[in-house]
Amino acid sequence: MASPPLAVPHAEAVPVLDLLTVPQVMARLQLGRSAVYDLLRTGQLASITLGRARRIPAHALTDFIHARLEQEAAA
């Protein structure tokens, strides 16, 4: 007798966390490698380290852009 199929959660129920590489962030911000690493080093742009690889959550990039826009508007 076959067992019933396992329930698979809907893709909408599980949030997907997009992780970007440094070159992807460089392309999106149109900045050089050193500038992106400076943002990471100073904590202006959040990241995680997986082994030796540095990854930037997509929401962290969005948060960084919004924060910079607010700074520019307040100046």
N, CA, C and O atoms as a printed pandas DataFrame, in Angstrom:
     atom_number atom_name residue_name chain_id  residue_number  x_coord  y_coord  z_coord
0              1         N          MET        A               1    0.826   -1.173    0.000
1              2        CA          MET        A               1    0.000    0.000    0.000
2              3         C          MET        A               1    0.876    1.244    0.000
3              4         O          MET        A               1    1.806    1.346    0.801
4              5         N          ALA        A               2    0.596    2.179   -0.875
5              6        CA          ALA        A               2    1.406    3.389   -1.000
6              7         C          ALA        A               2    1.040    4.366    0.105
7              8         O          ALA        A               2   -0.126    4.496    0.479
8              9         N          SER        A               3    2.050    5.046    0.617
9             10        CA          SER        A               3    1.796    6.044    1.652
10            11         C          SER        A               3    1.328    7.341    0.996
11            12         O          SER        A               3    1.668    7.604   -0.157
12            13         N          PRO        A               4    0.553    8.154    1.717
13            14        CA          PRO        A               4    0.079    9.419    1.137
14            15         C          PRO        A               4    1.249   10.361    0.871
15            16         O          PRO        A               4    2.251   10.315    1.584
16            17         N          PRO        A               5    1.133   11.212   -0.144
17            18        CA          PRO        A               5    2.230   12.152   -0.449
18            19         C          PRO        A               5    2.414   13.153    0.692
19            20         O          PRO        A               5    1.455   13.547    1.356
20            21         N          LEU        A               6    3.644   13.543    0.898
21            22        CA          LEU        A               6    3.947   14.529    1.924
22            23         C          LEU        A               6    3.491   15.906    1.476
23            24         O          LEU        A               6    3.572   16.247    0.296
24            25         N          ALA        A               7    3.017   16.679    2.412
25            26        CA          ALA        A               7    2.581   18.044    2.094
26            27         C          ALA        A               7    3.807   18.915    1.856
27            28         O          ALA        A               7    4.745   18.909    2.653
28            29         N          VAL        A               8    3.796   19.655    0.768
29            30        CA          VAL        A               8    4.886   20.575    0.444
30            31         C          VAL        A               8    4.392   21.985    0.726
31            32         O          VAL        A               8    3.371   22.401    0.177
32            33         N          PRO        A               9    5.104   22.731    1.579
33            34        CA          PRO        A               9    4.641   24.094    1.872
34            35         C          PRO        A               9    4.680   24.969    0.624
35            36         O          PRO        A               9    5.545   24.817   -0.238
36            37         N          HIS        A              10    3.735   25.871    0.552
37            38        CA          HIS        A              10    3.692   26.803   -0.570
38            39         C          HIS        A              10    4.910   27.709   -0.525
39            40         O          HIS        A              10    5.417   28.032    0.548
40            41         N          ALA        A              11    5.365   28.106   -1.677
41            42        CA          ALA        A              11    6.537   28.977   -1.764
42            43         C          ALA        A              11    6.277   30.302   -1.050
43            44         O          ALA        A              11    7.207   30.927   -0.539
44            45         N          GLU        A              12    5.023   30.729   -1.014
45            46        CA          GLU        A              12    4.696   31.997   -0.369
46            47         C          GLU        A              12    4.817   31.906    1.145
47            48         O          GLU        A              12    5.042   32.917    1.810
48            49         N          ALA        A              13    4.670   30.708    1.695
49            50        CA          ALA        A              13    4.718   30.530    3.139
50            51         C          ALA        A              13    6.145   30.623    3.676
51            52         O          ALA        A              13    6.347   30.955    4.844
52            53         N          VAL        A              14    7.123   30.334    2.839
53            54        CA          VAL        A              14    8.517   30.348    3.260
54            55         C          VAL        A              14    9.201   31.563    2.637
55            56         O          VAL        A              14    9.341   31.630    1.416
56            57         N          PRO        A              15    9.631   32.529    3.460
57            58        CA          PRO        A              15   10.299   33.700    2.878
58            59         C          PRO        A              15   11.649   33.312    2.281
59            60         O          PRO        A              15   12.407   32.544    2.873
60            61         N          VAL        A              16   11.928   33.844    1.123
61            62        CA          VAL        A              16   13.190   33.570    0.449
62            63         C          VAL        A              16   14.133   34.729    0.726
63            64         O          VAL        A              16   13.782   35.891    0.520
64            65         N          LEU        A              17   15.315   34.411    1.186
65            66        CA          LEU        A              17   16.303   35.435    1.477
66            67         C          LEU        A              17   17.332   35.428    0.353
67            68         O          LEU        A              17   18.146   34.510    0.247
68            69         N          ASP        A              18   17.287   36.456   -0.480
69            70        CA          ASP        A              18   18.243   36.562   -1.577
70            71         C          ASP        A              18   19.571   37.064   -1.032
71            72         O          ASP        A              18   19.624   38.076   -0.334
72            73         N          LEU        A              19   20.632   36.357   -1.354
73            74        CA          LEU        A              19   21.971   36.763   -0.959
74            75         C          LEU        A              19   22.737   37.174   -2.199
75            76         O          LEU        A              19   22.776   36.448   -3.192
76            77         N          LEU        A              20   23.347   38.352   -2.129
77            78        CA          LEU        A              20   24.090   38.902   -3.258
78            79         C          LEU        A              20   25.586   38.776   -3.013
79            80         O          LEU        A              20   26.045   38.832   -1.872
80            81         N          THR        A              21   26.331   38.608   -4.078
81            82        CA          THR        A              21   27.779   38.602   -3.988
82            83         C          THR        A              21   28.288   40.044   -4.057
83            84         O          THR        A              21   27.547   40.955   -4.427
84            85         N          VAL        A              22   29.535   40.238   -3.703
85            86        CA          VAL        A              22   30.128   41.575   -3.791
86            87         C          VAL        A              22   30.087   42.096   -5.227
87            88         O          VAL        A              22   29.728   43.257   -5.425
88            89         N          PRO        A              23   30.438   41.292   -6.246
89            90        CA          PRO        A              23   30.325   41.805   -7.621
90            91         C          PRO        A              23   28.900   42.206   -8.009
91            92         O          PRO        A              23   28.718   43.164   -8.760
92            93         N          GLN        A              24   27.893   41.493   -7.513
93            94        CA          GLN        A              24   26.511   41.876   -7.802
94            95         C          GLN        A              24   26.170   43.223   -7.178
95            96         O          GLN        A              24   25.503   44.050   -7.799
96            97         N          VAL        A              25   26.632   43.442   -5.944
97            98        CA          VAL        A              25   26.397   44.730   -5.273
98            99         C          VAL        A              25   27.167   45.828   -5.996
99           100         O          VAL        A              25   26.655   46.934   -6.164
100          101         N          MET        A              26   28.386   45.535   -6.424
101          102        CA          MET        A              26   29.175   46.507   -7.183
102          103         C          MET        A              26   28.397   46.956   -8.418
103          104         O          MET        A              26   28.334   48.148   -8.719
104          105         N          ALA        A              27   27.811   46.005   -9.126
105          106        CA          ALA        A              27   27.076   46.329  -10.346
106          107         C          ALA        A              27   25.818   47.137  -10.035
107          108         O          ALA        A              27   25.498   48.089  -10.747
108          109         N          ARG        A              28   25.114   46.763   -8.984
109          110        CA          ARG        A              28   23.861   47.465   -8.660
110          111         C          ARG        A              28   24.110   48.885   -8.179
111          112         O          ARG        A              28   23.335   49.790   -8.490
112          113         N          LEU        A              29   25.186   49.088   -7.422
113          114        CA          LEU        A              29   25.493   50.427   -6.917
114          115         C          LEU        A              29   26.418   51.203   -7.850
115          116         O          LEU        A              29   26.644   52.398   -7.659
116          117         N          GLN        A              30   26.946   50.524   -8.851
117          118        CA          GLN        A              30   27.923   51.108   -9.767
118          119         C          GLN        A              30   29.102   51.693   -8.994
119          120         O          GLN        A              30   29.522   52.829   -9.215
120          121         N          LEU        A              31   29.615   50.878   -8.085
121          122        CA          LEU        A              31   30.783   51.235   -7.280
122          123         C          LEU        A              31   31.871   50.202   -7.498
123          124         O          LEU        A              31   31.611   49.093   -7.966
124          125         N          GLY        A              32   33.085   50.576   -7.156
125          126        CA          GLY        A              32   34.201   49.657   -7.238
126          127         C          GLY        A              32   34.240   48.708   -6.060
127          128         O          GLY        A              32   33.530   48.881   -5.069
128          129         N          ARG        A              33   35.083   47.707   -6.194
129          130        CA          ARG        A              33   35.238   46.677   -5.156
130          131         C          ARG        A              33   35.654   47.280   -3.818
131          132         O          ARG        A              33   35.090   46.927   -2.782
132          133         N          SER        A              34   36.621   48.172   -3.826
133          134        CA          SER        A              34   37.099   48.779   -2.578
134          135         C          SER        A              34   36.005   49.575   -1.887
135          136         O          SER        A              34   35.890   49.536   -0.662
136          137         N          ALA        A              35   35.205   50.292   -2.656
137          138        CA          ALA        A              35   34.122   51.092   -2.075
138          139         C          ALA        A              35   33.087   50.192   -1.403
139          140         O          ALA        A              35   32.598   50.514   -0.320
140          141         N          VAL        A              36   32.749   49.065   -2.039
141          142        CA          VAL        A              36   31.776   48.142   -1.441
142          143         C          VAL        A              36   32.357   47.533   -0.169
143          144         O          VAL        A              36   31.661   47.437    0.842
144          145         N          TYR        A              37   33.616   47.122   -0.207
145          146        CA          TYR        A              37   34.223   46.546    0.998
146          147         C          TYR        A              37   34.346   47.587    2.108
147          148         O          TYR        A              37   34.261   47.236    3.285
148          149         N          ASP        A              38   34.543   48.854    1.763
149          150        CA          ASP        A              38   34.547   49.915    2.781
150          151         C          ASP        A              38   33.178   50.038    3.445
151          152         O          ASP        A              38   33.093   50.214    4.660
152          153         N          LEU        A              39   32.111   49.948    2.662
153          154        CA          LEU        A              39   30.757   49.994    3.217
154          155         C          LEU        A              39   30.518   48.806    4.151
155          156         O          LEU        A              39   29.872   48.949    5.189
156          157         N          LEU        A              40   31.034   47.647    3.783
157          158        CA          LEU        A              40   30.897   46.462    4.624
158          159         C          LEU        A              40   31.723   46.599    5.905
159          160         O          LEU        A              40   31.253   46.280    6.997
160          161         N          ARG        A              41   32.957   47.078    5.755
161          162        CA          ARG        A              41   33.862   47.210    6.899
162          163         C          ARG        A              41   33.339   48.195    7.932
163          164         O          ARG        A              41   33.485   47.977    9.135
164          165         N          THR        A              42   32.725   49.289    7.461
165          166        CA          THR        A              42   32.229   50.321    8.373
166          167         C          THR        A              42   30.832   50.013    8.911
167          168         O          THR        A              42   30.304   50.759    9.735
168          169         N          GLY        A              43   30.234   48.915    8.446
169          170        CA          GLY        A              43   28.921   48.524    8.942
170          171         C          GLY        A              43   27.766   49.276    8.300
171          172         O          GLY        A              43   26.621   49.123    8.725
172          173         N          GLN        A              44   28.044   50.082    7.290
173          174        CA          GLN        A              44   26.971   50.792    6.594
174          175         C          GLN        A              44   26.118   49.838    5.766
175          176         O          GLN        A              44   24.942   50.098    5.511
176          177         N          LEU        A              45   26.724   48.740    5.353
177          178        CA          LEU        A              45   26.049   47.719    4.569
178          179         C          LEU        A              45   26.243   46.394    5.295
179          180         O          LEU        A              45   27.373   45.949    5.497
180          181         N          ALA        A              46   25.136   45.766    5.685
181          182        CA          ALA        A              46   25.195   44.516    6.441
182          183         C          ALA        A              46   25.542   43.341    5.533
183          184         O          ALA        A              46   25.205   43.327    4.349
184          185         N          SER        A              47   26.230   42.350    6.121
185          186        CA          SER        A              47   26.583   41.166    5.354
186          187         C          SER        A              47   26.758   39.987    6.297
187          188         O          SER        A              47   26.804   40.138    7.518
188          189         N          ILE        A              48   26.852   38.813    5.696
189          190        CA          ILE        A              48   27.176   37.610    6.442
190          191         C          ILE        A              48   28.370   36.956    5.765
191          192         O          ILE        A              48   28.628   37.185    4.583
192          193         N          THR        A              49   29.086   36.150    6.513
193          194        CA          THR        A              49   30.220   35.425    5.967
194          195         C          THR        A              49   29.899   33.939    6.002
195          196         O          THR        A              49   29.516   33.400    7.040
196          197         N          LEU        A              50   30.057   33.293    4.876
197          198        CA          LEU        A              50   29.857   31.854    4.755
198          199         C          LEU        A              50   31.194   31.260    4.328
199          200         O          LEU        A              50   31.558   31.300    3.153
200          201         N          GLY        A              51   31.907   30.715    5.285
201          202        CA          GLY        A              51   33.263   30.258    4.984
202          203         C          GLY        A              51   34.118   31.484    4.716
203          204         O          GLY        A              51   34.269   32.345    5.583
204          205         N          ARG        A              52   34.671   31.562    3.528
205          206        CA          ARG        A              52   35.455   32.736    3.141
206          207         C          ARG        A              52   34.659   33.692    2.266
207          208         O          ARG        A              52   35.154   34.754    1.889
208          209         N          ALA        A              53   33.428   33.316    1.943
209          210        CA          ALA        A              53   32.598   34.121    1.043
210          211         C          ALA        A              53   31.778   35.142    1.821
211          212         O          ALA        A              53   31.218   34.825    2.870
212          213         N          ARG        A              54   31.709   36.344    1.317
213          214        CA          ARG        A              54   30.904   37.418    1.897
214          215         C          ARG        A              54   29.635   37.535    1.080
215          216         O          ARG        A              54   29.690   37.624   -0.146
216          217         N          ARG        A              55   28.485   37.538    1.749
217          218        CA          ARG        A              55   27.203   37.671    1.067
218          219         C          ARG        A              55   26.403   38.794    1.708
219          220         O          ARG        A              55   26.416   38.972    2.926
220          221         N          ILE        A              56   25.714   39.543    0.872
221          222        CA          ILE        A              56   24.908   40.685    1.318
222          223         C          ILE        A              56   23.443   40.346    1.072
223          224         O          ILE        A              56   23.046   40.124   -0.072
224          225         N          PRO        A              57   22.632   40.304    2.135
225          226        CA          PRO        A              57   21.198   40.081    1.914
226          227         C          PRO        A              57   20.606   41.213    1.071
227          228         O          PRO        A              57   20.950   42.379    1.265
228          229         N          ALA        A              58   19.727   40.873    0.147
229          230        CA          ALA        A              58   19.132   41.879   -0.736
230          231         C          ALA        A              58   18.420   42.954    0.075
231          232         O          ALA        A              58   18.446   44.128   -0.294
232          233         N          HIS        A              59   17.786   42.562    1.177
233          234        CA          HIS        A              59   17.081   43.561    1.996
234          235         C          HIS        A              59   18.062   44.525    2.647
235          236         O          HIS        A              59   17.713   45.680    2.895
236          237         N          ALA        A              60   19.290   44.074    2.930
237          238        CA          ALA        A              60   20.301   44.966    3.507
238          239         C          ALA        A              60   20.704   46.035    2.498
239          240         O          ALA        A              60   20.939   47.186    2.866
240          241         N          LEU        A              61   20.783   45.655    1.230
241          242        CA          LEU        A              61   21.107   46.626    0.185
242          243         C          LEU        A              61   19.973   47.642    0.047
243          244         O          LEU        A              61   20.216   48.840   -0.094
244          245         N          THR        A              62   18.747   47.157    0.087
245          246        CA          THR        A              62   17.588   48.051    0.012
246          247         C          THR        A              62   17.557   48.996    1.208
247          248         O          THR        A              62   17.296   50.189    1.050
248          249         N          ASP        A              63   17.826   48.466    2.414
249          250        CA          ASP        A              63   17.857   49.300    3.622
250          251         C          ASP        A              63   18.944   50.364    3.526
251          252         O          ASP        A              63   18.733   51.510    3.923
252          253         N          PHE        A              64   20.100   49.987    2.999
253          254        CA          PHE        A              64   21.205   50.925    2.831
254          255         C          PHE        A              64   20.804   52.067    1.899
255          256         O          PHE        A              64   21.070   53.234    2.187
256          257         N          ILE        A              65   20.166   51.723    0.784
257          258        CA          ILE        A              65   19.760   52.742   -0.188
258          259         C          ILE        A              65   18.730   53.684    0.429
259          260         O          ILE        A              65   18.824   54.900    0.256
260          261         N          HIS        A              66   17.751   53.136    1.146
261          262        CA          HIS        A              66   16.734   53.976    1.791
262          263         C          HIS        A              66   17.363   54.900    2.834
263          264         O          HIS        A              66   16.988   56.068    2.934
264          265         N          ALA        A              67   18.311   54.385    3.604
265          266        CA          ALA        A              67   18.980   55.202    4.614
266          267         C          ALA        A              67   19.754   56.342    3.964
267          268         O          ALA        A              67   19.736   57.470    4.458
268          269         N          ARG        A              68   20.424   56.054    2.871
269          270        CA          ARG        A              68   21.174   57.104    2.171
270          271         C          ARG        A              68   20.243   58.151    1.573
271          272         O          ARG        A              68   20.560   59.341    1.577
272          273         N          LEU        A              69   19.098   57.714    1.059
273          274        CA          LEU        A              69   18.115   58.664    0.524
274          275         C          LEU        A              69   17.592   59.576    1.621
275          276         O          LEU        A              69   17.422   60.776    1.405
276          277         N          GLU        A              70   17.337   59.013    2.804
277          278        CA          GLU        A              70   16.871   59.827    3.943
278          279         C          GLU        A              70   17.945   60.817    4.377
279          280         O          GLU        A              70   17.636   61.963    4.705
280          281         N          GLN        A              71   19.207   60.384    4.381
281          282        CA          GLN        A              71   20.312   61.280    4.738
282          283         C          GLN        A              71   20.410   62.435    3.752
283          284         O          GLN        A              71   20.600   63.585    4.147
284          285         N          GLU        A              72   20.280   62.125    2.480
285          286        CA          GLU        A              72   20.366   63.151    1.446
286          287         C          GLU        A              72   19.202   64.139    1.565
287          288         O          GLU        A              72   19.382   65.342    1.377
288          289         N          ALA        A              73   18.007   63.624    1.880
289          290        CA          ALA        A              73   16.832   64.482    1.998
290          291         C          ALA        A              73   16.933   65.392    3.217
291          292         O          ALA        A              73   16.436   66.518    3.194
292          293         N          ALA        A              74   17.579   64.909    4.290
293          294        CA          ALA        A              74   17.706   65.698    5.518
294          295         C          ALA        A              74   18.792   66.757    5.409
295          296         O          ALA        A              74   18.792   67.724    6.171
296          297         N          ALA        A              75   19.706   66.587    4.483
297          298        CA          ALA        A              75   20.836   67.523    4.349
298          299         C          ALA        A              75   20.447   68.809    3.671
299          300         O          ALA        A              75   21.289   69.689    3.488
